[in-house]
Amino acid sequence: MDPTERSLRSRLAAHLSWANTADRPARTEAARKASESRFLSEARKLHPSGTSKQIEDAAQSLRKAHYARLALLSAQARRARKASNGK
């Protein structure tokens, strides 16, 4: 199977799976909790003597930095893909 067909099949399966999901928040709850605990854990390592408020603020900043990094990488990938298709 070529990559395009594999991608289309995967997308189809994902859409069908979500269509059959009655409680979407429950389905993603474990992943959200794991993500949140990851940022809190990292914030505690950076500020071992910080207050709860300081830890929460640092975790929020780490989360924002994570998503900003993903956005940057996405923009770079799109630019590289565009450049390679244009040549």
N, C-alpha and C positions, 0 to 999 in steps of 0.2 A: 504494500500500500504506500502510495507516495505521501509526502508530508502534507500536502494540501488536503487530500482526502482524509487523512488521519485527524487533522485539525477540525475539519467539518464534522466528522463523526463525534469527536470529543465535545464540540460545541453543542451538537444535537443532544447528546447524552446528558450534558449539564443542564440544558433547558428542560428536558423531560424530568430530570431529577428534581429540579426546583419547582416545576409544575405540580409534582406529586408531594411536595412538602407543605403540610398544613400549617405548621408552626415554625416559621423561618427563624425568629429570634432564638428559639430553643435549639435549633440545629447548629447555630453558630456560637452558642453561648460558651462552650469549652474553649474555642479558639480566642474569643474576646477575653476571657479570664486569663488564659495563658499569656496573651499579649500584654495585658495590664500588669501581671505579676512580673513579667520580664523587665518592663521599664521601672517598676518599683524596686526590684532587686538591684538593678544597675544603679539607680539613684542612691540606694543605701550604701553600696560599695563606694560611690563617689563622696558621700557625706555620712560617714559612719556615726558621727555624733550630732547629726542634724535632727531638728524637731520633725514631728509628723507633717507639719505644714511645709517645711523646707523640702522634705522628701517628696511630697506630692507635687510641689512646684517643679522640682528637678525632674521628676518622672514625666510630667506634662511637657517640659521642654525637650526631654529626650525623645518623646513620642513625636513631637512636631519636627525635630531634627531628622528622625527616621523617615518620616513621610516626605520631607523636603529633599532628602538624599535620593529617595525613590523617584521623585519628580525630576530631579536633575539627571539621573541615570536614564530615565525614560526619554527625556528631551535629547540627550546625547545619542541614544540609540536611534531615535527617529531621524536625527540629522545625519548620522552615519549611513542609515538605510537609504535616505533620500540621495545622498552623495554617491553611493554605490550604484543606485538605479539610474542616475543621471549620466554616468560615464559610458 
